[in-house]
Amino acid sequence: MSAYPTVTPEDVRHVHVCGDKDHYCGHPRQYGIENFGGGELVVVHAHATWDYHKAYPRHGFDGGGYKTRSVLLLRRSTDGGETWPDENKVVIFDETASVRERKAFLFQDSPERDDIDLSHPDSMVIVNRTWLGERDDNGRQKIISYAHRSADRGHTWENAVTLLHAPGKRPYNSMTGHRSLVMPDGSSVLAMLIQPPGCVAVYGSDDNGLTWEFLSEVARSETGLGGFCYPGMIRLPDGRFQFYMLDMMTRTHAICVSESDDLYAWTRPRPIVRWGASPWIRGRKPGDHSRDGQFPTGVHYRSPWPLLLADGRILVVFARRKPPCGIGGIVSADEGKTWSGEFIIRRDASGPDLGYPVATQLEDGRVFTAYYYMLDDGNPGGGTRHIAGSSFSI
């Protein structure tokens, strides 16, 4: 048997989740996906008004970035991701509200908190971040990060949040999280990103998310050239934890995994992808703006999302921002010891402004993944950024 078996996704279908030519929809991986069973899925993403004819769409909170004109939007499907009706959407947070209004919500004095059990199958928690216009002495944005809970599948959200703080003497943080894991004793853990200095870490809560505390640092750059990012964590059937991340140009530029038995001591991150056996066909195709000056050439890997499948295999879905741009995956059948070759879920994007996938397995065994994407639809800059989804079997 080959050390790198070929995997080909079957019955691949693509759907439109959210977005139109007057909006920028992005970054669902910063907030997550939930699968409540019976075909009910929710995906949370940033949703902003945008005039593509006036400005190139930019990320971030300032400098013309779309975040300052966005809302945090929950979309719901009740048929396994096939359709996403407008009447099912919920606005969780309004980034366009004034600084005064957002401060009043974030910094409440002794707020009343709901009695929410994060181990209950109807509960969910997301991590969000906002900028209140302040900068530190080095000119960096002071980002406010917080956890927000729902007890009823995201239909309503608590009227107060839990602020997340950087450990030690670090001046501030910027955290994005994978979904929470509930432990046998009822406590919860989150895989997080801390900036600065650009490391990945584990946070835990033993009071159903009323407070979150730093538990351990998993990895950080050894060279100062980049950092580890896009953290995600799964728990194997034997109780071991695996922490997946992107090594963004520190020792490598590759998707990596680290392991732990206790959430405190972690192995050195090791790559799970390899060079020299890519299924992606190189070169430019009609409508691909990646090499015409509109976009940089991009990178092979971005925003990996790990998923433990029902049969024990591990799936990691990722974005590719180098032409041809799209969404890919990789699978392990032996708890991460060896990995398949990469496979392509989708490669028809008009440019590299895409990715941040989230994924879940449906009751029929198929996988559904949602991500933000771009297609050449007549809007300048390569087309409208929207939330798309794909379902497939592997």
C-alpha positions in Angstrom: 0.0 0.0 0.0 1.3 3.5 -0.9 2.3 5.7 2.0 0.3 8.4 0.3 -2.9 6.8 -1.0 -5.0 8.7 -3.5 -8.3 9.9 -2.3 -11.0 11.2 -4.8 -14.1 12.9 -3.4 -17.3 11.6 -5.0 -20.6 13.2 -5.8 -19.3 16.7 -5.2 -22.0 19.3 -5.2 -21.7 23.1 -4.7 -24.3 25.5 -3.2 -24.6 29.2 -2.6 -25.0 30.0 1.1 -25.0 33.8 1.4 -24.0 36.9 -0.5 -25.0 39.1 -3.4 -23.2 41.7 -5.6 -23.6 44.5 -3.1 -22.0 42.6 -0.1 -18.7 41.1 1.0 -19.2 37.8 2.9 -16.1 36.3 4.5 -14.2 34.2 7.0 -16.6 31.6 8.4 -13.7 29.8 10.0 -13.3 32.6 12.5 -16.7 31.7 14.0 -17.5 28.1 13.1 -20.2 25.7 12.1 -22.6 23.6 14.2 -24.4 20.4 13.3 -27.5 19.9 15.4 -28.6 16.7 13.6 -31.7 16.1 11.5 -30.1 18.2 8.7 -29.9 21.4 10.8 -26.7 23.3 10.3 -25.6 26.8 11.2 -22.7 28.7 9.7 -21.6 32.1 11.1 -19.6 34.6 9.0 -19.0 38.3 8.6 -21.5 40.1 6.3 -20.7 43.6 5.0 -22.1 46.0 2.5 -19.6 46.7 -0.3 -19.6 48.6 -3.6 -17.1 46.7 -5.7 -17.1 49.4 -8.3 -15.8 52.0 -5.9 -13.1 50.1 -3.9 -11.2 46.9 -4.0 -12.4 44.7 -1.1 -10.0 44.8 1.8 -9.8 42.8 5.0 -9.4 44.3 8.5 -11.0 46.9 10.7 -9.4 50.1 9.3 -7.7 51.3 6.1 -10.9 50.7 4.2 -11.4 47.2 5.5 -14.8 45.5 5.3 -15.0 44.6 9.0 -16.1 48.1 10.1 -19.2 47.9 7.9 -20.1 44.3 8.8 -22.5 42.4 11.0 -21.8 38.9 12.4 -24.4 36.8 10.6 -25.7 33.3 11.4 -27.2 31.4 8.5 -29.2 28.2 9.0 -30.0 25.2 6.8 -32.6 22.6 7.7 -31.8 20.2 4.8 -28.2 19.3 5.3 -26.8 22.4 3.6 -28.8 22.2 0.4 -30.6 25.5 1.0 -30.1 28.5 3.3 -33.3 30.5 3.5 -33.1 34.2 4.2 -35.8 34.0 6.9 -33.4 31.8 9.0 -30.7 34.3 9.4 -29.7 35.9 12.7 -27.6 39.0 13.3 -25.4 38.2 16.4 -23.2 41.4 16.5 -23.4 44.7 14.7 -19.9 46.1 13.9 -21.4 49.2 12.4 -22.8 50.3 15.8 -21.0 53.2 17.5 -18.0 52.7 19.8 -20.2 53.8 22.7 -22.8 51.2 22.0 -20.3 48.4 21.5 -18.4 49.4 24.7 -21.7 49.4 26.7 -22.4 45.8 25.5 -18.9 44.5 26.0 -18.0 46.1 29.4 -21.2 45.6 31.4 -20.9 46.1 35.2 -21.9 42.8 36.9 -24.3 41.6 34.1 -26.9 38.9 34.6 -25.8 35.7 32.9 -27.9 33.0 31.6 -27.7 29.4 32.9 -26.2 27.7 29.8 -24.8 24.2 29.8 -22.2 24.0 27.1 -22.4 20.2 27.1 -26.1 20.4 26.0 -26.4 19.5 22.3 -28.5 22.7 21.6 -25.8 25.1 23.0 -23.0 26.8 21.1 -20.2 29.3 21.7 -18.4 31.5 19.2 -15.4 33.7 19.6 -15.5 37.2 18.0 -13.3 40.2 18.0 -13.9 43.9 17.5 -11.8 47.1 17.4 -12.8 50.2 19.4 -10.5 52.6 17.7 -7.6 52.4 20.2 -3.9 51.6 19.4 -0.9 50.8 21.5 2.4 52.7 21.7 3.6 50.8 18.6 0.6 51.8 16.5 -1.0 48.3 16.6 -4.8 48.0 17.0 -6.0 47.0 20.4 -8.3 44.2 19.5 -11.1 43.2 21.9 -11.8 39.4 21.9 -14.8 37.7 23.6 -16.8 34.5 23.7 -20.5 34.6 23.1 -23.0 31.8 24.1 -26.3 30.6 22.9 -28.5 28.0 24.5 -31.0 27.4 21.7 -29.0 26.5 18.5 -28.2 30.2 17.8 -31.7 31.5 17.6 -31.0 33.9 20.5 -27.8 35.0 22.1 -26.8 35.9 25.6 -27.1 39.6 26.5 -23.5 39.6 27.9 -20.2 38.2 26.8 -17.0 36.9 28.3 -13.9 38.9 27.5 -10.8 36.9 26.6 -7.4 38.1 27.8 -3.9 37.4 26.7 -1.8 35.5 29.3 1.0 37.1 31.4 2.2 40.5 30.4 1.2 40.4 26.7 -0.4 43.8 26.0 -3.5 42.5 24.1 -4.7 39.7 22.0 -6.4 38.8 18.8 -8.1 35.4 19.1 -9.9 33.3 16.5 -11.1 29.9 17.6 -12.1 26.5 16.3 -15.2 24.9 17.8 -15.1 24.1 21.6 -14.5 20.6 22.8 -16.5 19.4 25.8 -14.5 17.2 28.2 -15.8 14.2 30.2 -16.2 16.3 33.4 -18.2 18.9 31.6 -15.5 21.5 31.1 -14.7 22.9 27.7 -11.5 23.8 25.8 -10.9 26.0 22.8 -8.0 26.2 20.3 -6.9 29.8 20.0 -4.6 32.2 18.3 -2.8 34.9 20.3 -1.3 38.0 18.7 1.2 39.3 19.4 3.5 37.3 19.3 1.7 34.9 16.9 1.4 31.7 18.7 -1.4 29.1 19.1 -2.7 28.0 22.5 -5.4 26.2 24.5 -8.0 28.0 26.6 -10.3 26.2 29.1 -13.5 26.9 31.0 -14.9 24.9 33.9 -17.9 27.1 34.4 -19.8 26.7 31.1 -18.0 29.6 29.5 -18.6 32.3 32.1 -14.8 32.6 32.2 -12.0 31.3 29.9 -8.4 30.9 31.0 -5.1 30.2 29.3 -4.0 26.6 29.7 -1.0 26.1 27.5 1.0 27.4 24.5 1.2 24.8 21.7 3.6 26.4 19.3 5.2 29.7 18.2 7.7 30.8 15.7 11.3 29.7 16.3 12.7 32.1 13.6 10.7 35.3 14.0 9.8 35.1 10.3 6.2 34.2 10.7 3.9 32.5 13.2 1.6 29.6 13.8 -2.1 30.3 13.0 -5.5 28.8 12.1 -5.7 26.6 15.2 -8.1 23.6 15.4 -8.3 20.8 17.9 -9.9 17.3 17.9 -10.0 14.6 20.5 -9.3 11.0 19.3 -11.3 8.0 20.6 -8.4 7.0 22.9 -8.5 10.4 24.6 -5.4 12.0 22.9 -5.7 15.5 21.6 -4.5 16.7 18.2 -3.9 20.3 17.5 -3.8 21.3 13.8 -2.4 24.6 12.6 -0.6 26.4 9.7 3.1 27.0 10.1 3.1 30.3 8.3 6.7 30.6 7.1 8.5 29.9 10.4 10.3 26.6 9.8 8.0 25.6 6.9 4.9 26.8 5.2 2.8 23.8 5.7 -0.2 22.3 7.6 1.1 20.8 10.8 -0.1 18.7 13.8 0.9 18.5 17.4 -0.3 16.0 20.0 -0.9 15.9 23.7 -2.3 13.5 26.4 -3.1 16.2 28.9 -3.6 19.5 27.1 -0.4 20.9 28.7 2.5 19.2 27.1 2.6 19.2 23.3 4.8 17.5 20.7 6.8 19.5 18.2 4.6 20.4 15.3 5.2 18.2 12.2 4.0 18.8 8.6 1.2 16.5 7.3 1.5 17.6 3.7 4.4 17.1 1.3 5.9 18.6 -1.8 6.1 16.9 -5.2 2.8 15.1 -5.6 0.2 17.9 -6.1 -3.1 17.2 -7.9 -3.5 20.9 -8.6 -3.0 21.7 -12.3 -0.7 24.7 -12.6 -1.0 27.6 -14.9 -3.6 30.3 -15.7 -7.1 29.6 -16.9 -9.7 32.1 -18.3 -11.0 34.3 -15.5 -8.1 33.6 -13.2 -6.9 37.0 -12.0 -4.1 35.6 -9.8 -1.3 36.5 -12.3 -2.5 39.7 -13.9 -1.5 42.2 -11.2 -4.8 42.3 -9.3 -3.7 39.7 -6.8 -0.5 38.3 -5.4 0.3 34.8 -6.5 -0.7 33.3 -3.2 0.2 30.2 -1.2 -0.5 26.5 -1.3 -2.1 26.2 2.1 -4.4 28.4 4.2 -6.9 28.0 7.1 -6.9 24.2 7.7 -10.0 22.8 9.5 -9.7 19.3 11.1 -12.7 17.0 11.4 -12.8 13.6 13.0 -15.1 11.4 10.8 -17.5 8.8 12.2 -15.3 5.9 10.8 -12.3 7.2 12.7 -10.5 8.8 9.8 -9.3 12.4 10.1 -10.1 14.9 7.4 -8.4 18.3 7.1 -10.0 20.8 4.7 -8.0 23.8 3.6 -7.9 26.7 1.1 -5.4 27.0 -1.8 -4.6 30.6 -2.8 -2.1 29.8 -5.5 -3.5 29.3 -9.0 -5.6 27.3 -9.6 -7.3 28.6 -6.5 -9.9 26.6 -4.6 -10.6 24.3 -1.7 -8.8 21.0 -1.0 -8.4 18.3 1.5 -6.2 15.5 3.0 -7.2 12.4 4.9 -5.6 10.1 7.5 -6.8 6.6 8.2 -4.4 5.9 11.1 -5.0 8.7 13.5 -2.6 11.1 11.8 0.4 8.8 11.5 0.3 8.9 7.7 -1.8 11.0 5.3 -3.3 10.6 1.8 -2.3 12.8 -1.1 -4.1 16.0 -1.4 -7.4 16.0 -3.2 -9.4 18.8 -4.8 -12.9 19.7 -3.7 -13.2 22.8 -5.9 -10.8 24.8 -8.1 -12.8 27.2 -10.2 -12.2 30.4 -8.1 -11.4 33.6 -10.0 -8.7 34.6 -7.6 -7.1 33.9 -4.2 -9.4 35.9 -1.9 -11.1 32.8 -0.5 -11.0 30.1 2.1 -11.5 29.9 5.9 -13.5 26.7 5.5 -15.5 25.0 8.2 -16.7 21.4 7.9 -19.0 18.8 9.5 -20.2 15.3 8.6 -23.8 14.7 7.8 -25.9 11.8 9.0 -25.6 10.0 5.7 -21.8 10.1 5.9 -21.3 12.9 3.5 -19.2 15.9 4.4 -20.4 19.5 4.1 -17.9 22.4 4.1 -18.6 26.1 3.9 -16.1 28.8 3.0 -15.9 32.2 1.4 -15.2 32.3 -2.3 -14.9 34.4 -5.4 -16.2 33.9 -8.9 -16.1 36.1 -11.9 -19.6 37.5 -12.0 -19.0 41.0 -13.4 -18.1 42.8 -10.2 -14.6 44.4 -10.4 -11.7 42.8 -8.5 -12.4 39.3 -9.6 -16.0 39.1 -8.5 -18.3 39.0 -5.5 -16.9 37.5 -2.3 -19.7 35.2 -1.0 -20.2 32.2 1.2 -20.4 29.0 -0.7 -20.6 25.3 0.3 -19.7 21.9 -1.0 -20.8 18.5 -0.1 -19.0 15.3 -1.0 -18.2 11.7 0.0 -14.8 10.3 0.6 
